[in-house]
Amino acid sequence: MKKWLIPVIVIAIIAFGIYRWAVGFNNTAVTYEADAKTAWSNVESSYQRRNDLIGNLVNTVQGAADFERSTLTDVIEARAKATSTNIDATNLTAENMAQFQQAQTGLSGALSKLLVSVERYPELKANQNFLELQSQLEGTENRINIARDRFNEKVNIYDIHISKFPGTILAGWFGFEDMPRYKSDPGSENATDVNFDF
């Protein structure tokens, strides 16, 4: 066996090992990134369900002839803004998420005001359709919270994978970047709870 062949074989084995490591890192990062994007889609889907329920709720409330029109208008406008603010899962930036969250927070505030206003309308409080929609909204709010938590978990797994050394070097080469997490609204620790049991 020729002496030059041993270093060539060693170099080839090392190169193959580095190649396999890089491919493994890349494929895992792609999987984790896709999982996080799917989790974001589930967040948007939960918000879409809420928007659909709010549309039905508004239609039910509009049937009450003397219900405050300004309250309804606020909900309708906030819903329109919330439904027009979507983020493509490939463009999850902190700025886009803040804009999305602001629109959803505006809708939550308008919805809270609507539900508090209903207290003064006994015919709505006795309306079975309205009560069912309230119950579905409560369940949907729980779904939204769970979807946001799952999204943050998936982003955490992805971010840890691309941030650990030496993977962080490959992350830069392959174009993987940190993803933003869903954060609570500023001042939300002081927010009042909405009571759905009227």
Disulfide bonds with the S-S distance in Angstrom:
none
